[in-house]
Amino acid sequence: MKKVIALTMTIVLFIACQEKEQRYFSESSEINTLKAGISAYEGGDWTTWKTHFADTAKIYVNSDKSISVDTRATNLKETSSAFSKYGFDKDKAFIEMVLDKDNETWVYYWALHKATVAANNKQLSMPVHLAVQFVEGKIVTEHVYFDATEMNREMEAMANMSADEKAIQATINNVTKAWNTNDKELMYANMVSNVIRTANGATIAKNQSDYGDFMDVYHGAFPDFKVTLDNSRIDGNTAYLNWTCTGTNKGEFMGNAPTNKKIETHGFSIWKFGPEGKASREDAFYDNLVVYQQLGYSMPTPKK
């Protein structure tokens, strides 16, 4: 009899476990809605972004005081306009939907937000957590949490830049763009006629034409050649830049046939600026050996 009772209890418990309502979800229409809203944010499509919210939705941004959807859209539009690119690192993002004890539907999102400041190419990153409540497929409440210290400090620094510093920063941005598009006219427009460029102490260019020829060497060898500014600092008429160059070797380089191999090298440049913020000199420092090794070049044995 005891065995029968024990077996009956086991069956009852098993059935109870089987009938327990699911409370956690990795896929749902609400999750898809939040993802669509994130995509609209990253694309600057504020009209679409707002369609995912209920008319009376309340949004809390690092605060217990709510703002409207329209106010939040205006704030996001203004902030994102300071970035040349921005978005979430989706490879490391986590999202889930939960039915809480009150049967309210919440979607939680954790991800790293990355942005590049347009004015100086400064890279910003900050963890972001979203807690979003849904009713009938629409967002009715959203809580947004992040540490804005670094972003606010960068925005304040830009606001406090002098007119000369802003002119120099604009030149840096144009020079970077010219390098990435091989736009020599844009490059020349931001340089004095007798601009100087040195590389590891050796003079590479003594005027605009020489500098343009130098650009052609790299864009001819690496059609997808790209320069990314990792960090920059302006001090008077001098700028200090840390940069990364990437590209794929599709053309002849230094007398060598193309290898179809990719390169990535890091360097440092000191730029001097003259009147109107135009560049007058660049002293660049980088390790050529890194590039040669990535291309598979064999180095000659030093002579004794």
VOTOR-631182 format. One record per residue (C-alpha): chain; residue number from 0; x, y, z; residue in one letter. Coordinates in Angstrom, 2 decimals, always signed. Layout:
REC,A,NUM,X,Y,Z,A
...
***
This chain:
REC,A,0,+0.00,+0.00,+0.00,M
REC,A,1,+2.85,+2.36,+0.85,K
REC,A,2,+4.38,+1.70,-2.57,K
REC,A,3,+1.10,+2.56,-4.25,V
REC,A,4,+0.83,+5.85,-2.32,I
REC,A,5,+4.43,+6.76,-3.12,A
REC,A,6,+3.88,+5.98,-6.80,L
REC,A,7,+0.69,+8.07,-6.81,T
REC,A,8,+2.49,+11.03,-5.23,M
REC,A,9,+5.28,+10.75,-7.80,T
REC,A,10,+2.79,+10.83,-10.64,I
REC,A,11,+0.98,+13.83,-9.14,V
REC,A,12,+4.22,+15.75,-8.71,L
REC,A,13,+5.29,+14.88,-12.24,F
REC,A,14,+1.99,+16.11,-13.67,I
REC,A,15,+2.22,+19.31,-11.59,A
REC,A,16,+5.68,+20.00,-12.93,C
REC,A,17,+4.53,+19.35,-16.46,Q
REC,A,18,+1.61,+21.76,-16.07,E
REC,A,19,+3.74,+24.59,-14.57,K
REC,A,20,+3.38,+27.74,-16.66,E
REC,A,21,+6.45,+28.90,-18.56,Q
REC,A,22,+7.74,+32.20,-17.18,R
REC,A,23,+11.00,+32.78,-19.09,Y
REC,A,24,+11.33,+33.09,-22.87,F
REC,A,25,+14.26,+33.54,-25.24,S
REC,A,26,+11.96,+34.12,-28.21,E
REC,A,27,+8.69,+36.04,-28.45,S
REC,A,28,+6.92,+38.70,-30.49,S
REC,A,29,+7.75,+41.21,-27.76,E
REC,A,30,+11.46,+40.40,-28.04,I
REC,A,31,+11.23,+40.90,-31.79,N
REC,A,32,+9.52,+44.26,-31.25,T
REC,A,33,+12.30,+45.44,-28.95,L
REC,A,34,+14.94,+44.28,-31.44,K
REC,A,35,+13.12,+46.17,-34.21,A
REC,A,36,+13.10,+49.29,-32.05,G
REC,A,37,+16.84,+48.96,-31.44,I
REC,A,38,+17.44,+48.65,-35.17,S
REC,A,39,+15.35,+51.78,-35.79,A
REC,A,40,+17.40,+53.63,-33.17,Y
REC,A,41,+20.67,+52.55,-34.78,E
REC,A,42,+19.38,+53.69,-38.17,G
REC,A,43,+18.14,+57.03,-36.89,G
REC,A,44,+14.59,+56.15,-37.97,D
REC,A,45,+12.76,+57.93,-35.17,W
REC,A,46,+9.32,+57.63,-36.78,T
REC,A,47,+9.57,+53.83,-36.84,T
REC,A,48,+11.17,+53.81,-33.40,W
REC,A,49,+8.14,+55.57,-31.90,K
REC,A,50,+5.65,+53.14,-33.44,T
REC,A,51,+6.73,+50.43,-30.98,H
REC,A,52,+5.46,+52.45,-28.00,F
REC,A,53,+1.94,+52.99,-26.69,A
REC,A,54,+0.72,+56.58,-26.91,D
REC,A,55,+0.87,+56.96,-23.11,T
REC,A,56,+4.19,+55.13,-22.64,A
REC,A,57,+6.50,+56.35,-19.90,K
REC,A,58,+10.29,+56.21,-20.20,I
REC,A,59,+12.68,+56.45,-17.27,Y
REC,A,60,+16.32,+57.25,-18.09,V
REC,A,61,+18.56,+56.78,-15.05,N
REC,A,62,+15.76,+58.40,-13.07,S
REC,A,63,+12.50,+57.82,-11.24,D
REC,A,64,+10.94,+60.67,-13.23,K
REC,A,65,+9.39,+59.71,-16.54,S
REC,A,66,+9.53,+61.43,-19.92,I
REC,A,67,+7.33,+60.98,-22.97,S
REC,A,68,+8.21,+59.04,-26.10,V
REC,A,69,+8.46,+62.28,-28.11,D
REC,A,70,+10.86,+63.80,-25.58,T
REC,A,71,+12.99,+60.66,-25.55,R
REC,A,72,+13.10,+60.60,-29.37,A
REC,A,73,+14.21,+64.25,-29.44,T
REC,A,74,+16.94,+63.56,-26.87,N
REC,A,75,+18.20,+60.49,-28.72,L
REC,A,76,+18.23,+62.33,-32.03,K
REC,A,77,+20.27,+65.18,-30.54,E
REC,A,78,+22.76,+62.88,-28.81,T
REC,A,79,+23.24,+60.54,-31.77,S
REC,A,80,+23.91,+63.49,-34.08,S
REC,A,81,+27.24,+63.91,-32.28,A
REC,A,82,+28.34,+60.44,-33.42,F
REC,A,83,+29.61,+59.37,-36.82,S
REC,A,84,+28.44,+55.85,-35.98,K
REC,A,85,+26.80,+54.18,-33.01,Y
REC,A,86,+25.02,+51.00,-32.01,G
REC,A,87,+25.00,+47.93,-29.79,F
REC,A,88,+27.44,+45.03,-29.84,D
REC,A,89,+24.86,+42.38,-30.67,K
REC,A,90,+27.33,+39.48,-30.56,D
REC,A,91,+27.57,+39.90,-26.80,K
REC,A,92,+24.04,+41.08,-26.11,A
REC,A,93,+21.57,+39.16,-23.93,F
REC,A,94,+17.79,+39.41,-24.15,I
REC,A,95,+14.94,+37.56,-22.43,E
REC,A,96,+11.23,+37.92,-21.74,M
REC,A,97,+9.79,+37.29,-18.29,V
REC,A,98,+6.27,+36.96,-16.94,L
REC,A,99,+6.59,+38.32,-13.39,D
REC,A,100,+4.57,+37.35,-10.31,K
REC,A,101,+1.86,+39.83,-11.31,D
REC,A,102,+1.75,+38.33,-14.82,N
REC,A,103,+3.21,+41.49,-16.30,E
REC,A,104,+5.27,+41.01,-19.46,T
REC,A,105,+8.82,+42.38,-19.29,W
REC,A,106,+11.68,+42.15,-21.75,V
REC,A,107,+15.20,+42.65,-20.42,Y
REC,A,108,+18.16,+43.61,-22.60,Y
REC,A,109,+21.84,+43.87,-21.70,W
REC,A,110,+24.45,+45.01,-24.24,A
REC,A,111,+27.52,+47.15,-24.79,L
REC,A,112,+26.77,+50.39,-26.62,H
REC,A,113,+29.59,+51.69,-28.84,K
REC,A,114,+29.86,+55.08,-30.51,A
REC,A,115,+32.40,+57.17,-32.39,T
REC,A,116,+32.38,+60.89,-31.67,V
REC,A,117,+32.16,+62.71,-35.02,A
REC,A,118,+34.20,+65.70,-33.90,A
REC,A,119,+37.32,+63.80,-32.87,N
REC,A,120,+36.74,+60.11,-33.69,N
REC,A,121,+36.94,+59.23,-30.00,K
REC,A,122,+35.64,+55.73,-29.32,Q
REC,A,123,+33.08,+55.50,-26.51,L
REC,A,124,+31.59,+52.37,-24.99,S
REC,A,125,+29.20,+51.82,-22.11,M
REC,A,126,+27.08,+48.94,-20.81,P
REC,A,127,+23.35,+49.53,-21.18,V
REC,A,128,+20.43,+47.75,-19.51,H
REC,A,129,+16.84,+48.06,-20.72,L
REC,A,130,+13.82,+46.88,-18.74,A
REC,A,131,+10.76,+47.12,-20.99,V
REC,A,132,+7.14,+46.35,-20.13,Q
REC,A,133,+4.69,+45.31,-22.86,F
REC,A,134,+0.91,+45.39,-22.96,V
REC,A,135,-0.87,+44.05,-26.05,E
REC,A,136,+2.33,+44.14,-28.08,G
REC,A,137,+3.23,+47.76,-27.31,K
REC,A,138,+5.84,+49.19,-24.94,I
REC,A,139,+4.10,+50.94,-22.04,V
REC,A,140,+7.09,+51.39,-19.73,T
REC,A,141,+10.81,+51.50,-20.39,E
REC,A,142,+13.63,+51.83,-17.87,H
REC,A,143,+17.05,+52.73,-19.32,V
REC,A,144,+20.19,+52.41,-17.22,Y
REC,A,145,+23.75,+53.34,-18.22,F
REC,A,146,+26.80,+55.21,-16.95,D
REC,A,147,+27.02,+58.41,-19.00,A
REC,A,148,+30.13,+59.77,-17.26,T
REC,A,149,+32.53,+59.23,-20.16,E
REC,A,150,+30.07,+60.46,-22.79,M
REC,A,151,+29.17,+63.58,-20.81,N
REC,A,152,+32.83,+64.36,-20.21,R
REC,A,153,+33.54,+64.11,-23.95,E
REC,A,154,+30.57,+66.29,-24.86,M
REC,A,155,+31.62,+68.90,-22.31,E
REC,A,156,+35.18,+68.92,-23.66,A
REC,A,157,+33.91,+69.52,-27.19,M
REC,A,158,+31.64,+72.32,-26.02,A
REC,A,159,+34.60,+74.00,-24.35,N
REC,A,160,+36.92,+73.83,-27.38,M
REC,A,161,+38.25,+77.17,-28.62,S
REC,A,162,+37.63,+78.33,-32.18,A
REC,A,163,+41.21,+77.42,-33.15,D
REC,A,164,+40.86,+73.93,-31.66,E
REC,A,165,+37.58,+73.40,-33.51,K
REC,A,166,+39.26,+74.45,-36.77,A
REC,A,167,+42.12,+71.99,-36.14,I
REC,A,168,+39.65,+69.21,-35.25,Q
REC,A,169,+37.74,+69.86,-38.48,A
REC,A,170,+41.02,+69.54,-40.42,T
REC,A,171,+41.83,+66.25,-38.68,I
REC,A,172,+38.39,+64.91,-39.60,N
REC,A,173,+38.83,+65.98,-43.24,N
REC,A,174,+42.34,+64.52,-43.46,V
REC,A,175,+41.05,+61.21,-42.11,T
REC,A,176,+38.18,+61.24,-44.60,K
REC,A,177,+40.58,+62.11,-47.44,A
REC,A,178,+42.83,+59.18,-46.54,W
REC,A,179,+39.87,+56.79,-46.47,N
REC,A,180,+38.50,+57.92,-49.85,T
REC,A,181,+41.82,+58.78,-51.52,N
REC,A,182,+40.40,+62.26,-52.08,D
REC,A,183,+43.53,+64.28,-52.80,K
REC,A,184,+41.58,+67.48,-53.48,E
REC,A,185,+40.07,+67.32,-50.01,L
REC,A,186,+43.50,+66.56,-48.57,M
REC,A,187,+45.12,+69.52,-50.34,Y
REC,A,188,+42.33,+71.86,-49.22,A
REC,A,189,+43.27,+71.11,-45.62,N
REC,A,190,+47.04,+71.51,-46.02,M
REC,A,191,+49.46,+74.31,-46.68,V
REC,A,192,+51.15,+74.06,-50.09,S
REC,A,193,+54.57,+73.13,-48.68,N
REC,A,194,+53.31,+70.53,-46.20,V
REC,A,195,+55.98,+68.20,-44.78,I
REC,A,196,+55.55,+64.53,-43.91,R
REC,A,197,+58.15,+62.34,-42.24,T
REC,A,198,+57.90,+58.64,-41.43,A
REC,A,199,+60.13,+57.34,-38.64,N
REC,A,200,+62.43,+60.31,-39.24,G
REC,A,201,+62.70,+60.02,-43.04,A
REC,A,202,+61.15,+62.78,-45.17,T
REC,A,203,+58.39,+61.38,-47.38,I
REC,A,204,+56.75,+64.56,-48.68,A
REC,A,205,+57.79,+68.20,-49.09,K
REC,A,206,+54.62,+69.52,-50.71,N
REC,A,207,+51.00,+68.61,-51.46,Q
REC,A,208,+51.86,+66.70,-54.64,S
REC,A,209,+54.36,+64.51,-52.80,D
REC,A,210,+51.75,+63.79,-50.15,Y
REC,A,211,+49.21,+62.85,-52.83,G
REC,A,212,+51.72,+60.49,-54.45,D
REC,A,213,+52.24,+58.83,-51.07,F
REC,A,214,+48.48,+58.32,-50.74,M
REC,A,215,+48.38,+56.72,-54.20,D
REC,A,216,+51.03,+54.20,-53.19,V
REC,A,217,+48.87,+52.84,-50.42,Y
REC,A,218,+45.52,+53.04,-52.20,H
REC,A,219,+47.03,+51.39,-55.27,G
REC,A,220,+48.34,+48.51,-53.17,A
REC,A,221,+45.38,+48.37,-50.77,F
REC,A,222,+42.14,+49.51,-52.50,P
REC,A,223,+40.20,+49.19,-49.23,D
REC,A,224,+42.82,+51.11,-47.26,F
REC,A,225,+41.25,+52.64,-44.16,K
REC,A,226,+42.51,+54.85,-41.35,V
REC,A,227,+40.77,+54.85,-37.98,T
REC,A,228,+41.65,+57.36,-35.30,L
REC,A,229,+41.90,+55.59,-31.96,D
REC,A,230,+42.62,+58.68,-29.90,N
REC,A,231,+43.46,+62.34,-30.40,S
REC,A,232,+44.57,+65.30,-28.32,R
REC,A,233,+44.98,+68.92,-29.38,I
REC,A,234,+47.46,+71.16,-27.58,D
REC,A,235,+47.80,+74.63,-29.08,G
REC,A,236,+48.72,+74.26,-32.77,N
REC,A,237,+49.75,+70.61,-32.34,T
REC,A,238,+47.67,+67.43,-32.44,A
REC,A,239,+48.73,+64.01,-31.21,Y
REC,A,240,+46.96,+61.12,-32.94,L
REC,A,241,+46.94,+57.38,-32.36,N
REC,A,242,+45.68,+55.55,-35.40,W
REC,A,243,+45.07,+52.13,-36.95,T
REC,A,244,+45.44,+51.33,-40.66,C
REC,A,245,+43.87,+48.32,-42.35,T
REC,A,246,+43.67,+47.05,-45.92,G
REC,A,247,+43.87,+44.11,-48.30,T
REC,A,248,+46.88,+43.84,-50.61,N
REC,A,249,+45.38,+43.71,-54.10,K
REC,A,250,+48.03,+45.68,-55.99,G
REC,A,251,+51.79,+45.98,-56.28,E
REC,A,252,+53.48,+47.26,-53.15,F
REC,A,253,+57.13,+48.25,-52.93,M
REC,A,254,+57.88,+46.30,-56.09,G
REC,A,255,+56.20,+43.14,-54.78,N
REC,A,256,+53.26,+41.36,-56.40,A
REC,A,257,+49.93,+41.46,-54.54,P
REC,A,258,+49.49,+38.83,-51.84,T
REC,A,259,+45.73,+39.26,-51.16,N
REC,A,260,+46.65,+39.32,-47.49,K
REC,A,261,+45.19,+41.73,-44.96,K
REC,A,262,+47.19,+44.17,-42.89,I
REC,A,263,+46.50,+45.94,-39.63,E
REC,A,264,+49.08,+48.27,-38.17,T
REC,A,265,+49.06,+50.87,-35.42,H
REC,A,266,+50.94,+54.14,-35.32,G
REC,A,267,+51.28,+57.61,-33.88,F
REC,A,268,+51.42,+60.97,-35.62,S
REC,A,269,+52.26,+64.48,-34.48,I
REC,A,270,+50.58,+67.11,-36.64,W
REC,A,271,+51.38,+70.82,-36.77,K
REC,A,272,+48.86,+73.38,-37.98,F
REC,A,273,+49.21,+76.82,-39.46,G
REC,A,274,+46.74,+79.63,-40.16,P
REC,A,275,+43.05,+78.72,-40.41,E
REC,A,276,+43.83,+75.31,-38.94,G
REC,A,277,+45.53,+73.97,-42.08,K
REC,A,278,+48.03,+71.13,-41.62,A
REC,A,279,+51.66,+72.12,-42.15,S
REC,A,280,+53.57,+69.03,-40.97,R
REC,A,281,+53.05,+65.40,-40.02,E
REC,A,282,+55.65,+63.29,-38.22,D
REC,A,283,+54.47,+59.68,-38.27,A
REC,A,284,+55.89,+56.75,-36.34,F
REC,A,285,+55.04,+53.09,-36.96,Y
REC,A,286,+56.62,+49.66,-37.33,D
REC,A,287,+57.03,+48.70,-41.00,N
REC,A,288,+58.15,+45.22,-39.99,L
REC,A,289,+54.64,+44.44,-38.76,V
REC,A,290,+53.21,+45.15,-42.22,V
REC,A,291,+55.96,+43.21,-44.01,Y
REC,A,292,+55.38,+40.16,-41.82,Q
REC,A,293,+51.61,+40.30,-42.34,Q
REC,A,294,+52.19,+40.39,-46.11,L
REC,A,295,+54.53,+37.41,-45.87,G
REC,A,296,+57.61,+39.26,-47.09,Y
REC,A,297,+60.92,+37.59,-46.27,S
REC,A,298,+63.46,+39.98,-44.87,M
REC,A,299,+67.08,+39.85,-46.10,P
REC,A,300,+69.72,+38.66,-43.68,T
REC,A,301,+71.72,+41.62,-42.35,P
REC,A,302,+75.23,+41.80,-43.76,K
REC,A,303,+78.09,+41.37,-41.30,K
***
